[in-house]
Every structure is written in C-alpha cells, then in structure tokens.
Amino acid sequence: MHRAALAIQEEVPTESVDVLAPNASQYDAWTLDAVLRDAEGVPLEVLRELALAGLTLQPTPSQAEYQHVAATV
C-alpha cells in the first residue's frame, strides 16, 4: 500500500496521499486516501497502481478541481 501511495504521488499531481490504519479509517480497513489536483475522475495511472496493490476503490465524490480517491485492502 505504501508503494502504491508513493507511485501515485510520482505519477499524478496530488494535494495529499495518506495511508490510514483501520482505526483511523471510516472503512475499518487499511486505507489509501488521496486527493488529486486537476483530475476529472480517477486517472488510469492511479487505477493501475491500486490494482497492482490489490486495493478496492471506494466510491467518493469529487470536489471542485479535486478528485478524492479512497481504496481499501
């Protein structure tokens, strides 16, 4: 999960990328939480990294010029 977080930061413009422990996540699971800048939808590069890490994308709404991405183990 940490490798996927680093790869996302390197591949697309981000505001933040965090890995949350189950007790800190609203999903009660290890969670990768990212806020992407200037993105319309989730970029293919991000989807690829999530898939390689075996993460499940959770539905999250976008806000203005930011796209929120949450994925769990």
Secondary structure, 3 states (H helix, E strand, C coil): CHHHHHHHHHHCCEEEEEEECHHHCCCCCCEEEEEEECCCCCCHHHHHHHHHCCCEEECCCCECCEEEEEEEC
